[in-house]
């Protein structure tokens, strides 16, 4: 029997979130890169950029490229402010000893905060170059202008001097001037234009270097052998079979167990050959009792919002609902990898971390070293969408390297990634509200039960205990406040009385940390599903109902823009169209102002619901997006499209499976993500540009409204209200 697989069939069966690949090429890293020290000072101009003798401009960015296009957008900002050619900008990013600590690349803050820092540094550099050029050109600084990396006298272009002639290879020796005046946005020629992403050609041709490709002279390969169940203790290890595997040996530190060998395949063989004995542990609740478990865990109540007085006297109708969200994975297509060289009291770590400077300190504390003796070199990995396994893989490599006294590469398997990466938090949301006789909301009461959405290894002593390796070696994580679960718990609609409370859990059944949007997708799913339920109760079109409760003109503009884009027609009840060939079709919408201060996003989705096959497909998505000044419209559209697809996958497919002892969804069958065959036929985006306003966080925002829009579309198609993710018909 033979079979033929076409390229289209192969793609249909393949996960849709693939963002890059490597064709087996490898990068030879310098062995023992031990020029360690403190991060450059943020107030020094030379910490940010250098003018080179060949006319290129090297920019040093603490923010890193995670597949979102920020390294292109940040280049645009610098090139614009310096009036330099975009192609002349060289880039150094995420090196803990060569770049300013700008904070981790998280929270959609790279352009808003990191871009603002680079803009100010470039504005300072431009003013300095004009000052240096004035005596050389015999002209006052006010009579000079800059174009394409050249300073010239206005009206007399024959009198000119290049940046390289002014400063090539020399230092500025100046501080960043916080009073420097950036260019007027009306004069922009690079920012706001669709510049092609600089890193994509190498990715598309297999020449891009990922952390998985890093090689160091003398490097050994390691695999970590995880406990049989969460919380299990290592009782003994039978390593007698390793005698048949050249150079293989066991590394054990308390419950941390690993094998190391000169060849990767031998490390894989060794991990399978040893026979560890673990105590059995049953620490997880039954999956079908997750809601009750979360609501029963001790928690701290935090008031998020409390406005107005009860509308009980005005309420004509009242409604209450409970919404549930499961644990979810980052589901990075490429499993995490880390490389470390720990010798002679120094350490160099190669990692795809989101925060090189934080990882530097955390690794130092883990190893009992001073932070200045650790050097973290950022190398891109698979898309992370938050705190996946990359930091843990780096820590694994550092611990093993210290033990063997040689460079070590740790490559996680798919089962490692699915089983042991930090999970996106499961949450429970309860909402109750009343509407008055005019069809407007009279009062609103919202409660959310949430574990923390951040357990990243911290820079302060004790923060290193959040590494898996540290926990297995017996370190106890320091107590940390809960973070992220309140994000968008308070909606942005105007209501007479609103009370929002977050119950911050002291612990969670699974280790949780940052996943794209943190608590915003969950809270927006509840808020925006409930807005549709209230609209249905009031007998009002969902868009009209929202507009009745909005005073923010930018929110109104976003909703109106997406309604025009999708050619929205009013609807007031579910199942308004009869199924065709057993497939019902519906349309739903949702809105969010991310974090209440960042991008305003309105989304409409069209779905097909085949109830006989228990299948929902998003056929078309429409998004209106306002994030203030847009740096790169193509890059922003890329981000929005990716967010829509990933959010649809999270809403329809994704939930971590576990039994009483362990995560059981250790492959793509157990944790299915959206595949090409189920991806939307189109994602149409309208960008609302405000060049007169600062850029605000844009990257994550369009994740949040999609799950609610899908649930609302399913109701429109079938009349069935789904309140639990994943949305199953």
Secondary structure, DSSP 8 states (H G I E B T S, - for coil): ------HHHHHHTSBTT------S--EEE-TT---------TTBGGGTEEE-TTS-EEEEESS--SSSSHHHHHHHHHHHHHT--GGGEEEEES-TTTS-----S-TT-IIIIIIHHHHHHHHHHHHHHHHHHHHHHTS-GGGEEEETTEEEETTEEEEEEEHHHHHTT-----B--TT-----GGG-SSTTS----TTHHHHHTT----GGGEEETT-EEEEE---SSTT--EEEEE-GGGGGSTT-EEEEETTEEEEEESSHHHHHHHHHH-EEEE-----S--GGGHHHHHHHS-EEEEEEEEES---GGG-SEEEEEEEEE--B----SS--EEEEEEETTEEEEEE--S-HHHHHHHHHHHHT--GGGEEEEE---S--SBS-SHHHHHHHHHHHHHHHTS-EEEE--HHHHHHHS-BB--EEEEEEEEE-TTS-EEEEEEEEEE--S-----SSTTGGGGSHHHHHTT---------STTTTTS-S---S-EEEEEEEES--SS-B--BTTTTHHHHHHHHHHHHHHHHHHHT--HHHHHHTT---HHHHHHHHHHHHHHT-----SSS-S--BTTEEEEEEEEEEEGGGTS-EEEEEEEEEEETTTTEEEEEEEEEEEE-SS-S-HHHHHHHHHHHHHHHHHHHHT----B-SSSB---STTTS---BGGGS-SEEEEEE---TTS-----TTHHHHHHHHHHHHHHHHHHS----BSS---
